[in-house]
């Protein structure tokens, strides 16, 4: 067996792969950890669903594995450093879900602005419109450009912050987004869309230091891991009503258990990773990942890889399989945020991009 597919896949994509490589499709293995380990022993490539974690122990059980693909969901449960040490490439197509995520965030903003009313000058409880409002982006993922276009069509002003993109970069102007520091963004915006790809250096970035500055009655939608937030600071800003409501498409289950700060908050909405999953995005992702895996497998020999050794610095970044294109200096808030959060250097460049595809600096090409 060359390719193990542990989740449902479009029939045409499956036929295309089967014509090129020995394929085993076994979606049931996603619920059978021991069976998955056994199946991976002879696999050179695998496509795994979001609920399957890939760590050093799993990689040790797959000596011939060369590439892992993921069609949807984030990569926060894939140990990229362990993959780099083992010589395993991780491929996904972040652009495939960009339009789906943009539409999801528009829908979330419209619902929150109407469903959670504010008091107007007449003393009445009323909803709000996107038109004439200011919407801030935290992180410029691949969804940022289509989202900005949709918001501009509504008549909103779009501003943004990305720690990997200097304020002078022409991308801001090209995407019609005004660059701001994170403090100013939180204090000016009626709505905030969080798209920043999660890495350990950003853990708890959105804490009391920034959330306490949010504009009164601000609404927020987040399509990246909630670990970007400080749990207690988020609960406090929602409990006091300074932030009107928040929508998370990816929530840590333990954060909503009894006794935790968010458990009693009734102005928070949670969905189970729905933002990027549509019929169209799944098909785009399936073809993109299939072609990347085919390109990697085609010239390779079927030989076990040598024992994993600690990877030395590559391009000045430890544990990386390849160097990442240089980015401009951080915006003013990025340096202070990194210092306060103990954030590490740039994330490993373990994701293989599709030729000709474009993604924002916070996207997961070469990095949710």
NUKOL-289001 format. One record per residue: x, y, z of N, C-alpha, C in turn. Coordinates in steps of 0.1 Angstrom, whole numbers, padded with zeros to 4 digits, always signed. Example, Ala and Ser with C-alpha at 12.3 -4.5 7.8 and 13.67 -1.06 7.14 Angstrom:
2
+0132-0057+0078+0123-0045+0078+0132-0033+0078 +0128-0022+0071+0137-0011+0071+0129+0000+0079 
//
This chain:
368
+0008-0012+0000+0000+0000+0000+0009+0013+0000 +0005+0022-0008+0012+0035-0009+0005+0046-0002 -0008+0047-0005-0016+0059+0000-0028+0054+0009 -0028+0058+0021-0039+0055+0031-0048+0067+0032 -0061+0065+0030-0071+0076+0030-0080+0073+0042 -0079+0080+0053-0087+0077+0065-0099+0087+0066 -0104+0091+0055-0117+0099+0056-0124+0099+0043 -0136+0103+0042-0144+0103+0029-0137+0112+0019 -0137+0108+0006-0131+0116-0004-0140+0115-0017 -0140+0126-0024-0148+0127-0036-0145+0115-0046 -0155+0109-0051-0152+0097-0060-0143+0099-0071 -0144+0111-0078-0135+0114-0089-0121+0115-0085 -0119+0122-0074-0105+0124-0069-0100+0110-0065 -0108+0102-0059-0103+0088-0055-0099+0080-0067 -0107+0081-0078-0104+0073-0090-0091+0079-0096 -0089+0092-0096-0077+0098-0101-0064+0093-0094 -0065+0092-0080-0054+0088-0072-0052+0073-0074 -0063+0065-0075-0061+0050-0076-0055+0046-0090 -0057+0055-0100-0050+0052-0113-0035+0054-0112 -0030+0061-0102-0016+0064-0101-0009+0057-0090 -0016+0053-0079-0009+0047-0068-0018+0037-0062 -0013+0027-0055-0021+0017-0047-0027+0025-0036 -0040+0024-0035-0048+0032-0025-0056+0023-0016 -0057+0027-0003-0066+0020+0006-0074+0031+0012 -0087+0031+0011-0096+0040+0017-0103+0033+0029 -0101+0039+0041-0106+0033+0053-0110+0043+0063 -0121+0050+0061-0126+0061+0070-0128+0056+0084 -0131+0043+0086-0133+0038+0100-0121+0039+0108 -0109+0040+0102-0097+0040+0110-0095+0053+0118 -0103+0063+0114-0103+0076+0122-0108+0074+0136 -0116+0063+0138-0121+0060+0152-0114+0048+0158 -0103+0044+0152-0096+0032+0156-0081+0035+0157 -0076+0041+0167-0062+0045+0168-0052+0033+0166 -0055+0021+0172-0046+0010+0170-0046+0006+0155 -0057+0004+0149-0058+0000+0135-0051+0010+0126 -0052+0023+0130-0046+0034+0121-0031+0032+0122 -0026+0030+0134-0011+0028+0135-0006+0016+0127 -0014+0005+0127-0010-0007+0119-0010-0004+0104 -0020+0004+0100-0022+0007+0086-0011+0016+0081 -0006+0025+0090+0004+0035+0086+0018+0028+0085 +0020+0016+0090+0033+0010+0089+0038+0008+0075 +0029+0006+0065+0034+0004+0052+0029+0015+0042 +0025+0026+0048+0020+0037+0040+0031+0047+0037 +0032+0052+0025+0041+0063+0021+0034+0076+0022 +0021+0076+0021+0013+0089+0022+0000+0086+0029 -0006+0096+0035-0018+0094+0042-0026+0107+0042 -0039+0106+0041-0048+0117+0042-0056+0115+0055 -0055+0123+0065-0061+0121+0078-0071+0132+0081 -0082+0129+0088-0092+0139+0091-0088+0148+0103 -0095+0159+0105-0091+0168+0116-0091+0162+0130 -0099+0152+0133-0099+0146+0146-0088+0137+0149 -0080+0134+0139-0068+0125+0141-0056+0133+0144 -0050+0131+0155-0038+0138+0159-0026+0131+0153 -0015+0138+0149-0003+0132+0144+0008+0138+0152 +0014+0129+0161+0025+0133+0169+0037+0124+0167 +0047+0126+0175+0060+0118+0174+0058+0103+0175 +0049+0099+0184+0046+0085+0186+0040+0079+0174 +0030+0086+0168+0024+0081+0156+0034+0080+0145 +0042+0090+0143+0052+0090+0133+0062+0078+0134 +0066+0075+0147+0075+0064+0149+0069+0051+0144 +0056+0050+0144+0049+0037+0139+0048+0037+0124 +0052+0048+0117+0051+0049+0103+0064+0051+0096 +0073+0041+0096+0087+0044+0091+0088+0047+0076 +0078+0044+0068+0079+0047+0054+0071+0060+0050 +0065+0066+0060+0056+0078+0057+0064+0090+0052 +0060+0096+0041+0067+0107+0035+0058+0120+0034 +0045+0118+0034+0037+0130+0033+0023+0127+0039 +0018+0137+0046+0004+0136+0052-0004+0148+0047 -0016+0145+0043-0025+0155+0038-0037+0157+0047 -0042+0169+0047-0054+0173+0055-0063+0181+0046 -0076+0177+0045-0085+0184+0036-0092+0196+0043 -0095+0195+0055-0102+0205+0062-0098+0206+0077 -0102+0217+0083-0099+0219+0097-0084+0224+0098 -0080+0227+0111-0067+0232+0113-0057+0222+0114 -0045+0226+0117-0033+0217+0119-0028+0218+0133 -0036+0223+0142-0031+0225+0156-0028+0212+0163 -0034+0200+0158-0031+0187+0164-0021+0179+0156 -0014+0186+0147-0003+0180+0140+0010+0186+0145 +0019+0177+0150+0032+0182+0155+0041+0185+0143 +0042+0197+0139+0050+0201+0127+0065+0199+0130 +0069+0201+0142+0083+0199+0144+0087+0185+0144 +0079+0176+0149+0081+0161+0148+0081+0157+0133 +0072+0162+0126+0071+0159+0111+0084+0164+0104 +0089+0175+0108+0101+0180+0102+0113+0171+0105 +0114+0167+0118+0125+0158+0122+0124+0145+0115 +0112+0140+0112+0110+0127+0106+0110+0128+0090 +0111+0140+0085+0112+0142+0071+0098+0139+0064 +0087+0142+0071+0074+0140+0066+0068+0154+0063 +0064+0155+0050+0058+0168+0046+0043+0168+0050 +0038+0180+0054+0024+0182+0057+0018+0191+0046 +0008+0186+0039+0002+0194+0029-0013+0196+0031 -0017+0208+0028-0031+0212+0028-0033+0224+0019 -0045+0227+0016-0048+0238+0007-0056+0249+0014 -0049+0258+0020-0056+0268+0028-0066+0277+0019 -0061+0279+0007-0070+0287-0002-0083+0281-0005 -0084+0268-0004-0096+0261-0008-0108+0265+0001 -0105+0269+0013-0116+0272+0022-0118+0287+0024 -0110+0295+0017-0110+0310+0019-0124+0316+0016 -0130+0313+0005-0143+0319+0002-0154+0314+0012 -0153+0301+0016-0162+0296+0026-0161+0303+0039 -0149+0305+0044-0146+0312+0057-0151+0327+0056 -0148+0333+0044-0153+0347+0043-0168+0348+0044 -0175+0340+0037-0190+0340+0038-0195+0337+0052 -0188+0327+0058-0192+0324+0072-0191+0336+0081 -0180+0343+0080-0178+0355+0089-0188+0366+0086 -0191+0368+0073-0201+0378+0070-0214+0374+0077 -0218+0361+0075-0231+0357+0082-0231+0358+0097 -0219+0355+0103-0218+0357+0117-0219+0371+0122 -0213+0380+0115-0213+0394+0118-0228+0400+0117 -0234+0396+0106-0248+0401+0104-0257+0396+0115 -0256+0383+0119-0264+0378+0129-0262+0385+0142 -0249+0386+0146-0246+0392+0159-0250+0407+0160 -0248+0414+0149-0251+0428+0149-0267+0430+0151 -0275+0421+0145-0289+0422+0146-0295+0415+0159 -0289+0404+0162-0294+0396+0173-0291+0402+0187 -0280+0409+0188-0277+0415+0201-0278+0430+0200 -0289+0435+0204-0292+0449+0202-0284+0459+0212 -0284+0471+0208-0278+0482+0216-0288+0493+0218 -0285+0501+0228-0294+0513+0230-0290+0524+0222 -0300+0529+0214-0297+0541+0205-0300+0554+0212 -0299+0565+0205-0300+0578+0211-0315+0581+0216 -0324+0573+0212-0338+0574+0216-0341+0566+0228 -0331+0558+0233-0333+0549+0244-0339+0536+0240 -0339+0533+0227-0345+0520+0222-0335+0510+0220 -0338+0497+0222-0329+0486+0219-0331+0483+0204 -0320+0484+0196-0321+0482+0182-0308+0475+0177 -0309+0469+0165-0298+0462+0159-0289+0472+0152 -0279+0467+0146-0269+0476+0138-0267+0470+0124 -0261+0478+0116-0258+0475+0102-0243+0474+0100 -0239+0466+0090-0225+0466+0086-0221+0479+0079 -0230+0484+0071-0227+0497+0064-0223+0508+0073 -0212+0514+0070-0208+0525+0078-0200+0521+0090 -0199+0508+0093-0191+0504+0105-0177+0501+0101 -0169+0500+0112-0155+0496+0110-0152+0482+0114 -0146+0474+0105-0144+0460+0108-0129+0458+0108 -0124+0451+0119-0109+0449+0120-0106+0434+0118 -0095+0432+0111-0090+0418+0109-0077+0417+0118 -0077+0406+0126-0065+0402+0133-0060+0390+0126 -0049+0393+0118-0043+0382+0110-0049+0383+0096 -0040+0382+0086-0045+0382+0072-0043+0368+0066 -0052+0360+0068-0052+0347+0062-0057+0347+0048 -0058+0336+0041-0062+0336+0027-0077+0341+0026 -0084+0340+0037-0098+0345+0037-0099+0360+0038 -0088+0367+0041-0089+0381+0043-0093+0389+0031 -0087+0385+0019-0090+0392+0007-0105+0391+0003 -0110+0379+0002-0125+0378-0002-0134+0384+0009 -0130+0383+0021-0138+0390+0032-0138+0405+0031 -0126+0410+0028-0125+0425+0026-0134+0430+0014 -0134+0422+0004-0142+0426-0008-0157+0426-0004 -0161+0416+0003-0175+0415+0007-0179+0426+0016 -0170+0429+0026-0173+0440+0035-0174+0454+0028 -0164+0456+0019-0164+0469+0012-0177+0470+0004 -0182+0459-0001-0195+0459-0008-0207+0463+0001 -0206+0460+0013-0216+0464+0023-0214+0479+0027 -0203+0485+0023-0201+0499+0027-0193+0500+0040 -0187+0489+0045-0179+0490+0057-0165+0495+0055 -0158+0500+0065-0144+0503+0064-0136+0491+0070 -0125+0487+0063-0118+0476+0068-0104+0480+0072 -0100+0476+0084-0087+0478+0089-0081+0465+0094 -0068+0464+0096-0062+0451+0100-0049+0452+0107 -0045+0441+0113-0033+0439+0120-0027+0425+0117 -0015+0424+0113-0008+0411+0112+0006+0413+0116 +0010+0405+0126+0024+0406+0131+0035+0402+0121 +0031+0395+0111+0041+0391+0101+0041+0400+0089 +0034+0411+0089+0033+0420+0077+0035+0435+0081 +0046+0441+0076+0049+0455+0079+0038+0464+0074 +0036+0475+0081+0025+0485+0077+0028+0490+0063 +0041+0490+0058+0044+0496+0045+0042+0486+0034 +0039+0473+0037+0038+0463+0026+0027+0467+0017 +0029+0466+0004+0019+0469-0006+0006+0461-0006 +0007+0449+0001-0005+0440+0002-0016+0447+0009 -0014+0455+0018-0025+0462+0025-0033+0471+0015 -0025+0478+0007-0032+0487-0003-0039+0479-0013 -0033+0468-0017-0038+0459-0028-0051+0453-0023 -0052+0449-0011-0064+0443-0005-0074+0454+0001 -0070+0466+0000-0079+0477+0005-0082+0476+0019 -0071+0473+0027-0072+0472+0042-0062+0482+0048 -0067+0490+0057-0058+0500+0064-0051+0493+0075 -0037+0493+0075-0030+0487+0086-0030+0495+0099 -0032+0488+0110-0032+0495+0123-0025+0486+0133 -0021+0492+0144-0016+0485+0156-0027+0478+0163 -0024+0467+0170-0035+0459+0176-0043+0467+0187 -0036+0476+0194-0044+0484+0204-0054+0493+0197 -0049+0500+0187-0058+0510+0180-0070+0502+0173 -0066+0490+0167-0077+0483+0161-0088+0479+0171 -0084+0474+0182-0094+0470+0192-0103+0482+0197 -0097+0493+0198-0104+0505+0203-0113+0512+0193 -0110+0510+0180-0117+0516+0169-0128+0508+0163 -0127+0495+0163-0136+0487+0155-0149+0483+0162 -0160+0483+0153-0173+0479+0158-0174+0463+0158 -0166+0457+0148-0166+0443+0147-0151+0439+0145 -0148+0427+0150-0134+0421+0148-0135+0407+0143 -0127+0404+0132-0126+0390+0127-0112+0385+0130 -0111+0375+0137-0098+0369+0141-0095+0357+0132 -0084+0359+0124-0080+0349+0114-0066+0345+0116 -0059+0350+0126-0045+0348+0127-0042+0333+0130 -0033+0327+0122-0029+0313+0123-0023+0311+0137 -0027+0301+0144-0021+0299+0157-0008+0291+0157 +0002+0298+0164+0014+0291+0168+0017+0294+0183 +0025+0286+0189+0027+0287+0203+0031+0301+0207 +0038+0308+0199+0043+0322+0202+0031+0332+0204 +0020+0328+0198+0008+0337+0199-0002+0332+0210 +0002+0323+0218-0007+0317+0229-0011+0329+0238 -0024+0331+0240-0029+0341+0249-0026+0355+0244 -0023+0357+0231-0020+0371+0226-0031+0380+0229 -0044+0376+0227-0055+0385+0229-0060+0383+0243 -0053+0390+0252-0056+0390+0266-0061+0403+0272 -0060+0405+0284-0064+0418+0291-0058+0430+0285 -0046+0429+0280-0038+0440+0275-0045+0446+0263 -0052+0438+0255-0059+0443+0243-0074+0442+0244 -0079+0431+0250-0094+0430+0251-0100+0441+0259 -0093+0446+0269-0098+0456+0278-0100+0469+0270 -0094+0470+0259-0095+0483+0251-0105+0482+0240 -0113+0471+0239-0122+0470+0229-0133+0481+0229 -0138+0485+0217-0148+0495+0216-0161+0490+0223 -0168+0498+0231-0180+0493+0237-0190+0487+0226 -0196+0476+0230-0206+0469+0222-0199+0462+0210 -0187+0460+0210-0180+0453+0199-0184+0439+0198 -0185+0434+0185-0188+0420+0183-0175+0413+0177 -0173+0400+0179-0161+0394+0175-0164+0380+0169 -0158+0376+0158-0159+0363+0153-0145+0357+0151 -0143+0345+0155-0130+0339+0154-0131+0325+0147 -0122+0324+0137-0122+0311+0129-0109+0303+0131 -0101+0307+0141-0089+0301+0144-0089+0296+0158 -0080+0287+0163-0080+0282+0176-0082+0292+0187 -0090+0290+0197-0093+0299+0208-0081+0301+0217 -0071+0293+0215-0059+0295+0224-0052+0308+0221 -0056+0315+0211-0050+0329+0208-0055+0338+0220 -0066+0334+0227-0072+0343+0237-0067+0339+0251 -0067+0348+0260-0066+0345+0274-0080+0343+0279 -0082+0331+0285-0095+0327+0289-0102+0336+0299 -0095+0340+0309-0101+0349+0319-0104+0363+0314 -0095+0368+0306-0097+0381+0300-0109+0382+0291 -0110+0371+0283-0122+0370+0274-0135+0369+0282 -0135+0361+0292-0147+0360+0300-0151+0373+0307 -0141+0380+0311-0143+0393+0318-0149+0403+0309 -0144+0404+0297-0149+0415+0287-0163+0412+0282 -0166+0399+0282-0180+0395+0278-0190+0396+0290 -0185+0392+0302-0194+0393+0314-0197+0407+0317 -0188+0417+0315-0191+0431+0319-0199+0437+0308 -0201+0431+0296-0209+0437+0285-0201+0447+0277 -0188+0449+0280-0181+0458+0271-0180+0452+0257 -0178+0439+0256-0179+0432+0243-0193+0426+0242 -0201+0430+0232-0215+0426+0232-0216+0411+0231 -0209+0405+0222-0210+0390+0219-0198+0385+0211 -0195+0372+0212-0184+0366+0204-0188+0353+0199 -0183+0350+0187-0187+0337+0180-0173+0330+0177 -0172+0318+0182-0160+0310+0180-0163+0297+0172 -0156+0296+0161-0158+0284+0153-0149+0272+0157 -0141+0275+0167-0132+0265+0172-0129+0267+0187 -0135+0259+0195-0135+0261+0210-0129+0249+0217 -0120+0251+0226-0115+0241+0235-0126+0236+0244 -0130+0223+0243-0141+0218+0251-0140+0221+0266 -0128+0220+0271-0126+0222+0285-0129+0236+0290 -0129+0246+0280-0132+0260+0284-0147+0262+0287 -0155+0252+0282-0170+0254+0284-0175+0245+0295 -0166+0239+0303-0170+0229+0314-0174+0237+0327 -0182+0232+0335-0186+0238+0348-0173+0243+0356 -0174+0255+0361-0163+0260+0369-0153+0268+0361 -0154+0268+0348-0145+0276+0340-0151+0289+0337 -0143+0300+0335-0148+0314+0334-0158+0316+0323 -0158+0309+0312-0167+0311+0301-0180+0303+0303 -0181+0294+0312-0192+0285+0312-0205+0292+0315 -0205+0303+0322-0217+0310+0326-0220+0322+0316 -0212+0324+0306-0214+0335+0297-0224+0331+0286 -0235+0339+0286-0246+0335+0276-0245+0344+0263 -0234+0352+0262-0233+0360+0249-0222+0354+0240 -0219+0341+0242-0209+0335+0234-0215+0324+0226 -0212+0323+0213-0217+0312+0204-0206+0304+0199 -0208+0291+0199-0197+0282+0194-0203+0273+0183 -0195+0271+0173-0198+0262+0162-0186+0252+0160 -0188+0240+0156-0177+0230+0155-0170+0230+0142 -0162+0240+0140-0154+0241+0127-0162+0240+0115 -0172+0249+0114-0180+0249+0102-0176+0259+0092 -0168+0269+0096-0165+0280+0087-0159+0276+0073 -0150+0267+0073-0143+0264+0060-0149+0252+0053 -0159+0246+0059-0164+0233+0053-0177+0235+0045 -0176+0235+0032-0187+0235+0023-0185+0225+0012 -0195+0222+0005-0194+0212-0006-0183+0217-0016 -0183+0230-0019-0173+0235-0029-0159+0235-0023 -0158+0239-0011-0144+0240-0005-0138+0226-0003 -0146+0216+0001-0141+0202+0002-0136+0197-0011 -0143+0200-0022-0139+0195-0035-0126+0202-0040 -0125+0215-0037-0113+0222-0041-0101+0217-0033 -0103+0214-0020-0092+0209-0011-0088+0195-0015 -0098+0187-0019-0095+0173-0023-0086+0173-0035 -0089+0180-0045-0080+0180-0057-0067+0186-0054 -0066+0197-0046-0053+0203-0044-0044+0194-0036 -0049+0188-0025-0041+0179-0017-0037+0166-0025 -0046+0161-0033-0043+0149-0041-0032+0152-0051 -0032+0163-0058-0022+0167-0067-0008+0169-0060 -0008+0175-0048+0004+0176-0041+0010+0163-0037 +0002+0154-0032+0006+0141-0028+0012+0133-0040 +0005+0134-0051+0009+0127-0063+0023+0132-0067 +0025+0145-0067+0038+0151-0071+0049+0147-0062 +0046+0145-0049+0056+0141-0039+0060+0126-0041 +0050+0118-0043+0052+0104-0044+0058+0099-0057 +0055+0106-0068+0059+0102-0081+0074+0098-0082 +0083+0107-0078+0098+0104-0080+0104+0097-0069 +0096+0094-0059+0103+0088-0047+0105+0073-0048 +0115+0067-0041+0117+0053-0040+0110+0047-0028 +0105+0035-0029+0099+0029-0018+0109+0023-0008 +0115+0032+0000+0125+0027+0010+0122+0034+0023 +0124+0027+0034+0122+0033+0047+0131+0045+0049 +0127+0055+0055+0136+0066+0058+0145+0063+0070 +0157+0069+0071+0166+0066+0082+0160+0071+0095 +0166+0066+0106+0161+0070+0119+0161+0085+0120 +0150+0090+0127+0149+0105+0128+0160+0110+0137 +0166+0121+0134+0175+0128+0142+0171+0143+0144 +0176+0149+0154+0172+0163+0157+0176+0171+0145 +0167+0179+0140+0171+0188+0129+0178+0200+0134 +0188+0204+0127+0196+0216+0130+0189+0228+0124 +0194+0240+0128+0188+0252+0123+0189+0253+0108 +0178+0257+0102+0177+0259+0087+0172+0273+0085 +0180+0281+0079+0176+0295+0077+0174+0303+0090 +0181+0298+0100+0181+0305+0113+0169+0301+0122 +0161+0291+0117+0149+0287+0125+0151+0272+0128 +0151+0268+0141+0153+0254+0145+0142+0245+0141 +0145+0232+0137+0136+0222+0135+0128+0224+0122 +0133+0231+0112+0125+0234+0100+0130+0225+0089 +0121+0220+0081+0125+0213+0069+0129+0221+0057 +0125+0233+0057+0128+0243+0047+0127+0257+0052 +0134+0266+0046+0134+0280+0050+0121+0286+0045 +0117+0297+0052+0105+0304+0049+0109+0318+0043 +0101+0322+0033+0104+0335+0027+0104+0346+0038 +0113+0355+0037+0115+0365+0047+0103+0374+0047 +0099+0379+0059+0088+0389+0060+0094+0402+0065 +0086+0412+0064+0091+0425+0068+0091+0426+0083 +0097+0436+0089+0098+0438+0103+0084+0439+0109 +0082+0434+0122+0069+0434+0128+0064+0448+0130 +0051+0449+0130+0045+0462+0134+0047+0465+0148 +0045+0477+0153+0049+0481+0166+0043+0472+0177 +0031+0467+0176+0025+0459+0187+0030+0445+0187 +0035+0440+0175+0040+0426+0175+0051+0424+0184 +0061+0433+0184+0073+0431+0192+0069+0430+0207 +0061+0440+0211+0057+0440+0225+0048+0427+0229 +0040+0423+0219+0031+0411+0222+0040+0399+0223 +0050+0398+0215+0059+0386+0215+0067+0386+0228 +0071+0398+0233+0079+0398+0245+0070+0394+0257 +0058+0399+0257+0049+0396+0268+0044+0382+0268 +0044+0375+0257+0038+0361+0257+0049+0350+0256 +0062+0354+0255+0072+0344+0254+0071+0336+0241 +0068+0343+0231+0066+0337+0218+0079+0333+0212 +0079+0323+0204+0091+0318+0197+0093+0323+0183 +0103+0319+0176+0106+0324+0163+0095+0319+0153 +0098+0321+0140+0088+0318+0130+0085+0303+0130 +0073+0300+0126+0068+0286+0126+0074+0278+0115 +0075+0265+0117+0081+0256+0107+0074+0257+0093 +0082+0257+0083+0076+0258+0069+0074+0244+0064 +0063+0237+0069+0061+0223+0066+0050+0221+0056 +0043+0231+0052+0032+0229+0043+0036+0233+0029 +0033+0224+0020+0037+0226+0006+0027+0233-0002 +0030+0245-0007+0020+0253-0014+0017+0248-0028 +0005+0251-0033+0001+0248-0046+0006+0258-0056 +0012+0254-0066+0018+0263-0076+0007+0273-0080 +0011+0286-0080+0002+0296-0084-0008+0301-0074 -0009+0294-0063-0019+0298-0053-0014+0310-0045 -0023+0318-0040-0019+0330-0032-0025+0329-0018 -0018+0332-0008-0024+0332+0006-0018+0344+0013 -0025+0349+0023-0020+0360+0031-0009+0355+0041 -0002+0364+0047+0009+0361+0056+0005+0352+0068 -0008+0353+0072-0013+0344+0083-0018+0331+0079 -0018+0328+0066-0023+0316+0061-0014+0304+0064 -0018+0292+0062-0011+0281+0066-0003+0275+0055 +0000+0282+0045+0010+0277+0034+0024+0280+0039 +0031+0270+0040+0045+0271+0045+0045+0273+0060 +0034+0271+0067+0034+0273+0082+0034+0259+0089 -0039+0269+0091-0040+0270+0107-0041+0262+0102 
//
